[in-house]
């Protein structure tokens, strides 16, 4: 490629509060249109905003997680514009006084760690939702006033991969902190991407295009890869890039023009007169931070220390519920994190996905899963038996130790017991010993098979093979 992408991202995060940013109306998804509103949400004259305390706490936590300076003087501004989704004719936001500023995230990419600056995190209210039907537009005010955090990055990303990793990292942070459900498909987290290209080595920025309302992490990457290709081809043909707002069409796998940008809109910002500045006490800020849950990076360090590799940790952190469940099972004493990871992210995950279940729907307890994993890792049951035991656990929540006992599955891992069986089999198969010592490797498999048959399948296969080889060595 002849050009370097310059990418900045604005992410809107809907906060998981019980009520809206400035009113007592409930926050919910999927309710009947215009049923979750109060007069303030509809912009009725005479109604007054009241700041949501929990939203401020969530804003502090996200700012802390993003290594930001936290402004303890909470102030709001009016952003004035007329649009049908804005009932008051203005939006209350934090243009001049964001709750968090000058932060950063360090991303792990295929090219190493990348430092991304974050300009600001500010609180604001969401707009209503519009549904366009031909020449008619319907407005649902349920979303109007929903608390939002807007996270604005510096233009520090240089590839679609870095942008995807950045959005993924923000998603992990807000979901692990439980400030948002992060459901991009439901609009709980939306991102707008600004991208321009410039020749490698140039410090001058190119003409910026904006891609609006991307609703999945995969689409962030796909949209940027397409847009980088589109702009590169235009520049190589000697054409200029127009300053545009574009949308990504997932079905066509391409961006398309929404509108051409001209001059910047003048929103005539001024201080919100109905919300006086609020001075947050040191204790209020400290309590908000001290009561935070663990961040994804803290889990990453712990899991790596316990024996998972980078790829395993990355997969696990992709799902908050699985991460918490895994961590709980480890904390009650699971002896092998590898065994736990393999079954949790393999057979158990497949079972849940097949029936569209949540991990909380599992019929067995975390203590039972720990007991199951311990039996596998200690060689008390083999992999074939483990599959049967797990299927029964998934079916009705039966205790794994009871299943093993009732079905007589427990492996023989006692060295003395296995040696006695091996001695008996070897005494009855002198020819197989002779064949193995003269280079016929298949004879060893036959002897192992006879030991498993004699033990009714209960002998630990690895230990049986090791014991056979040791006993044959003695008989040379």
C-alpha positions in Angstrom: 0.0 0.0 0.0 1.2 3.5 -0.8 -0.8 5.2 1.8 -1.0 5.2 5.6 -4.5 5.2 7.2 -5.1 7.6 10.0 -8.1 6.4 12.1 -10.0 7.9 15.1 -13.0 6.5 16.7 -16.0 7.9 18.7 -17.9 5.3 20.7 -21.3 5.8 22.3 -22.0 3.6 25.2 -25.5 3.3 26.7 -25.2 3.1 30.5 -27.0 0.3 32.4 -28.8 2.5 34.8 -32.3 2.0 36.0 -33.5 5.4 35.0 -32.5 8.0 32.3 -29.8 10.6 32.4 -32.0 13.5 33.5 -35.4 12.0 34.3 -37.0 9.2 36.3 -38.2 7.3 33.3 -37.0 3.7 33.2 -34.3 2.5 30.8 -35.2 -0.7 28.9 -34.8 -2.3 25.5 -37.7 -3.7 23.5 -40.6 -2.1 25.3 -43.6 -0.9 23.3 -42.9 2.5 21.6 -43.4 5.6 23.8 -44.3 3.7 26.9 -41.0 4.4 28.9 -41.3 8.1 29.0 -42.1 11.0 31.3 -43.0 14.6 30.3 -39.3 15.7 30.5 -38.3 13.0 27.8 -40.9 14.5 25.5 -39.5 18.1 25.9 -42.6 19.4 27.6 -42.3 23.0 28.7 -41.6 23.5 32.4 -39.9 20.2 33.0 -36.5 20.2 34.6 -33.5 17.8 34.4 -32.2 16.0 37.5 -28.7 14.4 37.1 -28.5 10.6 37.5 -26.0 9.8 40.3 -25.3 6.3 39.1 -24.4 7.6 35.6 -21.8 9.8 37.2 -20.3 6.8 39.1 -20.2 4.8 35.9 -18.5 7.7 34.1 -15.8 7.9 36.8 -15.2 4.1 36.6 -14.7 4.2 32.8 -12.5 7.2 33.0 -10.3 5.4 35.6 -10.2 2.3 33.4 -9.0 4.4 30.5 -6.2 6.0 32.6 -7.8 9.4 32.4 -7.7 12.6 34.5 -11.1 12.8 36.3 -12.7 16.2 36.5 -14.4 16.4 39.9 -16.4 19.5 38.9 -19.3 18.1 36.9 -20.7 20.6 34.4 -23.0 20.3 31.4 -23.5 22.2 28.2 -26.4 22.6 25.7 -25.8 21.4 22.1 -28.4 23.3 20.0 -29.8 21.8 16.8 -33.2 21.0 15.4 -34.0 17.4 14.4 -37.1 15.2 14.8 -35.3 12.8 17.2 -34.4 15.6 19.6 -37.7 16.6 21.4 -36.3 19.6 23.4 -34.5 21.1 20.4 -31.1 20.7 22.2 -29.0 17.9 23.8 -27.4 18.2 27.2 -23.8 17.1 26.9 -20.3 17.8 28.3 -18.7 19.7 25.4 -16.4 21.9 27.5 -16.0 19.9 30.7 -15.7 16.1 30.0 -15.7 13.9 33.1 -12.5 12.3 31.8 -9.6 13.5 29.6 -6.1 12.7 28.4 -6.2 8.9 28.7 -4.9 5.9 26.8 -5.1 2.2 26.1 -2.4 -0.2 25.2 -3.6 -2.7 22.6 -2.1 -6.1 21.8 -1.9 -6.5 18.0 -0.2 -8.8 15.6 2.4 -6.1 15.3 3.0 -5.8 19.0 1.7 -3.4 21.6 0.1 -0.2 20.3 -0.4 2.9 22.5 -3.7 4.7 21.6 -4.4 8.1 23.1 -8.0 8.9 24.3 -8.9 12.5 24.1 -12.0 12.5 26.3 -14.9 10.7 27.9 -18.1 12.7 28.4 -21.6 12.1 29.6 -24.7 13.0 27.6 -28.3 12.0 26.8 -29.3 9.9 23.9 -31.8 11.0 21.2 -35.1 9.3 20.3 -35.3 6.5 17.8 -36.7 7.1 14.3 -38.3 4.6 12.0 -38.6 5.8 8.4 -41.5 4.3 6.4 -41.6 5.7 2.9 -42.4 9.4 3.2 -43.4 9.0 6.8 -41.2 9.0 10.0 -42.3 7.5 13.3 -40.5 8.5 16.5 -40.1 6.3 19.6 -39.1 8.4 22.6 -38.3 5.4 24.8 -34.6 5.9 24.0 -34.7 9.7 24.5 -32.7 10.6 27.5 -30.9 7.3 27.9 -27.6 7.9 29.7 -24.6 7.8 27.3 -20.9 7.9 27.6 -19.0 9.0 24.5 -15.4 7.9 24.3 -13.3 9.9 21.8 -9.9 8.5 20.7 -7.0 10.4 19.3 -6.4 9.6 15.6 -3.6 7.1 16.6 -4.8 3.9 14.8 -3.1 2.9 11.6 -4.9 -0.2 10.5 -8.3 -1.9 10.5 -6.9 -4.5 13.0 -5.9 -1.8 15.5 -9.3 -0.2 15.2 -11.0 -3.5 15.8 -8.8 -4.3 18.8 -9.6 -0.8 20.2 -13.3 -1.3 19.9 -13.0 -4.8 21.4 -11.0 -3.4 24.3 -13.6 -0.7 25.1 -16.4 -3.3 24.8 -14.6 -5.5 27.3 -14.0 -2.7 29.8 -17.6 -1.4 29.8 -19.1 -4.9 30.1 -16.6 -6.2 32.7 -17.3 -3.1 34.8 -21.0 -3.8 34.3 -21.7 -0.2 33.3 -23.3 -1.3 30.0 -24.4 -4.6 28.5 -22.4 -3.7 25.4 -24.9 -5.2 23.0 -23.9 -3.6 19.7 -26.7 -5.4 17.8 -29.2 -3.6 20.1 -27.5 -0.2 19.9 -26.1 -0.3 23.4 -22.7 0.4 22.0 -22.3 2.2 18.7 -19.2 3.6 17.0 -18.4 6.2 14.4 -15.1 6.0 12.6 -13.1 8.8 11.0 -10.5 7.8 8.5 -8.2 9.5 6.1 -5.2 8.4 4.1 -1.8 10.1 3.6 1.4 9.1 1.8 3.8 7.2 4.1 6.2 9.6 5.8 3.8 12.6 5.4 2.7 14.5 8.5 -0.1 16.2 6.7 -3.5 14.6 7.2 -5.7 13.7 4.3 -9.4 14.4 3.8 -11.5 12.7 6.4 -14.5 10.5 5.8 -16.8 9.3 8.6 -18.4 5.9 8.8 -21.5 6.0 11.0 -23.1 3.7 13.4 -21.1 0.5 13.1 -22.9 -2.2 15.1 -20.4 -5.0 15.5 -16.7 -5.5 16.1 -16.4 -7.5 12.9 -18.0 -4.7 10.9 -15.5 -2.2 12.2 -12.7 -4.2 10.6 -14.7 -5.0 7.4 -15.8 -1.4 6.9 -12.3 0.0 7.4 -10.7 -2.5 5.0 -13.2 -1.6 2.3 -12.8 2.2 2.9 -9.0 2.0 2.9 -9.2 0.1 -0.4 -11.7 2.6 -1.9 -9.8 5.7 -0.9 -6.4 4.2 -2.0 -7.8 3.4 -5.5 -9.2 7.0 -5.9 -5.9 8.6 -4.8 -3.9 6.3 -7.1 -6.1 7.4 -10.0 -5.3 11.0 -9.2 -8.7 11.8 -7.8 -9.5 13.7 -4.6 -11.3 12.4 -1.6 -14.5 14.2 -0.7 -15.4 14.8 2.9 -18.3 12.5 3.4 -20.4 10.7 5.9 -20.9 7.1 4.9 -22.7 4.0 6.1 -21.5 0.3 6.0 -23.8 -2.1 4.2 -23.2 -5.5 5.7 -25.0 -7.4 3.0 -22.9 -5.7 0.2 -19.7 -5.6 2.3 -19.1 -2.0 1.3 -19.6 1.6 2.4 -22.0 3.9 0.7 -22.6 7.7 0.7 -25.0 9.1 3.2 -24.2 12.8 2.8 -21.4 15.1 1.7 -20.0 17.3 4.5 -19.4 21.0 3.9 -18.8 23.4 6.7 -18.9 22.3 10.3 -22.2 22.7 12.0 -22.4 25.5 14.6 -24.2 24.0 17.6 -24.0 27.2 19.6 -22.9 25.5 22.7 -23.5 27.3 26.0 -23.5 26.3 29.7 -26.7 24.3 30.6 -28.5 26.7 32.9 -30.8 24.1 34.6 -27.9 22.0 36.1 -25.6 23.9 38.4 -22.0 22.7 38.5 -21.6 19.8 41.0 -18.4 19.4 43.0 -17.6 15.8 43.6 -16.0 15.0 46.9 -12.7 13.1 47.1 -14.6 10.3 49.0 -17.3 10.1 46.3 -14.7 9.6 43.6 -12.6 7.2 45.7 -15.6 5.1 46.5 -16.7 4.9 42.9 -13.2 3.6 41.9 -12.7 1.3 44.9 -16.0 -0.5 44.3 -15.0 -1.2 40.7 -14.8 -4.8 39.5 -11.6 -6.2 38.0 -10.7 -5.0 34.6 -10.0 -7.4 31.7 -6.3 -6.7 31.9 -6.2 -7.8 35.5 -7.9 -11.1 34.5 -5.4 -11.4 31.7 -2.4 -11.2 34.0 -3.9 -13.6 36.5 -4.8 -16.2 33.9 -1.4 -16.1 32.2 0.2 -16.6 35.6 -2.0 -19.6 36.3 -0.9 -21.3 33.1 -3.1 -20.3 30.1 -1.4 -19.0 27.0 -2.1 -15.7 25.2 -4.6 -17.2 22.7 -6.6 -19.0 25.4 -6.8 -15.9 27.5 -7.9 -13.8 24.4 -10.7 -16.3 23.7 -11.9 -16.4 27.3 -11.9 -12.6 27.7 -14.2 -12.4 24.7 -17.1 -13.4 26.9 -17.5 -11.7 30.3 -19.8 -14.4 31.6 -17.4 -17.2 30.7 -14.5 -15.3 32.2 -16.3 -14.8 35.5 -17.5 -18.5 35.6 -13.9 -19.7 34.8 -12.4 -17.5 37.5 -14.9 -18.8 40.1 -14.1 -22.4 39.3 -10.4 -21.7 39.5 -10.8 -19.9 42.8 -12.6 -22.9 44.4 -9.5 -25.0 43.7 -9.6 -26.5 40.2 -6.3 -28.3 39.9 -5.8 -27.8 36.1 -6.8 -24.6 34.4 -6.0 -26.1 31.0 -8.5 -28.9 31.5 -11.1 -26.4 32.7 -10.5 -24.2 29.7 -10.7 -27.1 27.2 -14.1 -28.3 28.5 -15.6 -24.9 29.2 -14.6 -23.4 25.8 -15.1 -26.6 24.0 -17.9 -29.1 24.8 -19.8 -26.9 27.3 -19.7 -23.8 25.0 -20.9 -25.9 22.0 -23.7 -27.3 24.1 -24.9 -23.8 25.2 -24.6 -22.4 21.7 -26.6 -25.3 20.2 -29.6 -24.7 22.4 -29.0 -20.9 22.7 -28.5 -21.1 26.4 -26.6 -18.9 28.8 -23.8 -20.2 31.1 -26.1 -19.5 34.0 -28.5 -22.2 32.6 -26.0 -25.0 33.3 -27.7 -27.7 35.5 -24.5 -28.6 37.4 -22.7 -26.4 40.0 -19.3 -24.9 39.7 -18.1 -27.3 42.4 -19.3 -30.2 40.3 -17.4 -28.9 37.3 -14.3 -28.5 39.4 -14.7 -32.2 40.6 -15.1 -33.3 37.0 -12.0 -31.5 35.8 -10.0 -32.8 38.7 -10.9 -36.4 37.8 -9.9 -35.8 34.2 -6.6 -34.1 35.0 -5.7 -36.7 37.7 -6.3 -39.5 35.3 -9.2 -41.0 37.2 -11.3 -41.2 34.0 -10.1 -41.2 30.4 -11.2 -38.8 27.7 -13.8 -41.2 26.3 -15.3 -41.7 29.8 -15.1 -37.9 30.5 -17.3 -37.2 27.4 -19.9 -39.6 28.7 -19.8 -38.1 32.2 -20.1 -34.6 30.9 -23.0 -35.4 28.7 -24.9 -36.8 31.7 -24.0 -33.7 33.8 -25.2 -31.4 31.0 -28.4 -33.4 30.7 -29.6 -33.4 34.3 -26.9 -32.0 36.6 -26.0 -35.3 38.1 -22.9 -35.2 40.3 -19.8 -36.4 38.3 -18.5 -38.5 41.2 -21.8 -40.3 41.5 -21.8 -41.0 37.7 -18.3 -42.4 37.8 -19.1 -44.6 40.8 -22.5 -45.8 39.5 -21.0 -46.7 36.1 -17.8 -48.2 37.5 -15.7 -45.9 35.4 -12.9 -44.8 37.7 -9.5 -45.5 36.2 -6.9 -47.5 37.9 -4.0 -45.1 38.4 -2.3 -46.9 41.3 1.1 -48.1 40.1 1.1 -51.3 42.1 -2.3 -52.3 40.8 -1.4 -51.7 37.2 2.0 -53.5 37.6 0.1 -56.6 38.8 -2.1 -56.5 35.7 0.9 -55.9 33.4 2.8 -58.8 34.9 -0.1 -61.1 34.3 -0.5 -60.0 30.6 3.2 -60.2 29.9 3.4 -63.7 31.3 0.6 -64.8 29.0 2.2 -63.1 25.9 5.8 -64.0 25.6 5.6 -64.0 21.8 4.4 -60.4 21.8 7.4 -59.4 24.0 9.7 -61.1 21.6 8.1 -59.4 18.6 8.4 -56.0 20.2 12.0 -56.5 21.1 12.7 -57.4 17.4 11.2 -54.2 16.0 7.5 -55.0 15.7 6.0 -51.8 17.3 2.5 -53.1 16.7 3.1 -55.7 19.3 3.3 -53.0 22.0 -0.2 -51.8 21.0 -1.5 -55.3 21.3 0.0 -55.7 24.9 -1.5 -52.3 25.9 -4.9 -53.5 24.5 -4.7 -56.7 26.6 -3.9 -54.7 29.7 -7.0 -52.5 29.1 -9.1 -55.6 28.4 -7.9 -57.3 31.6 -8.7 -54.1 33.6 -12.1 -53.8 31.9 -11.0 -50.5 30.5 -10.1 -48.9 33.8 -6.3 -48.9 33.6 -4.8 -45.5 33.0 -3.6 -46.0 29.4 -0.5 -43.7 29.7 0.6 -45.3 33.0 -0.1 -48.8 31.6 2.1 -48.2 28.6 4.9 -46.7 30.8 4.7 -49.7 33.1 4.7 -52.2 30.2 7.9 -50.7 28.7 9.6 -50.7 32.1 8.7 -54.4 32.7 9.8 -55.4 29.2 13.1 -53.6 29.8 13.6 -55.8 32.9 13.0 -58.9 30.9 15.6 -58.4 28.2 
